[in-house]
Amino acid sequence: MSEMEFNGGSFHYEIDGDPGHPALVLIHAGVANLRMWDAVVPALAGDHRILRYDTRGFGLTTTTDVRFSEIDDLLALMDHAGIERATLIGASRGGRIAIDAAVEKPERVTGLVTIGSNPSGFPEVELTERENDLFDELDELLAAGEHERLNRRETELWAAGPTRDVIELDPAFLSLAYELNAVNLPHLRDKATPVPLESPAYYRTVDIEVPSLFAVGEHDLSGELAATEYLLSTVPDSDGARFFDSAHLPSVERPDEFVRVLTGWLDTHSL
């Protein structure tokens, strides 16, 4: 187990691959932890240096009640690992962190990949009636203090999406999704406060100059689908990938397909 201390946090991280290879930094989703990348790391580590970590408030990373910057946390881990520049690959909120880093610290970023991610400051999108009902249920569970049930229902929402039922999912995938999010339950007591960008990335995506890949699952939520289209329409050197048999976690649900798409894109851009 590798740990790094920074600004009141003890960060759990893992490194794979040869230090001489191009670097990839994998940033997990908000309903997961660094274990979400287990199935894809072996295929990527043969010709890449890979850093993945539990962000503050997730997984095995612990934190005191401090104000913090997600970008500063990311760069501190990169510095600790001896990584000057990297392609950032983020799922969901991990992708938002990656986008923020790409606009704030472009000198540290060689490429950008997001999966079902919104740039910071992205406006609210009108949800479907089904989506509103699902979020209302989550709000009721939160108000009732039923945190374990909330954790499971939140997992089901993002794993299945609003257009599929959980009974349609592969049982092994659903079980893994529950496991990935359950690890985050103890962090409900964390009081660390994230400091947002002064100018949100939503207004600055046109300034992203590195090759970018914006992926999304066909069954993801309306906001994530809309945000992906926005990123593709505003980031100059961008490509899209849509996973037709997945929702918010295609790299977990369809790891082989995700690796095929990602490695093909990395090869094309010599990353």
Helices and strands as residue ranges (DSSP letters): E 2-6, E 9-16, E 23-27, G 34-37, H 41-44, E 49-53, E 62-63, E 67-68, H 70-80, E 86-91, H 93-104, G 106-108, E 109-115, H 129-143, H 147-160, G 166-168, H 171-182, G 185-189, E 193-194, G 201-203, G 205-207, E 212-217, H 222-234, E 238-243, H 250-253, H 255-268
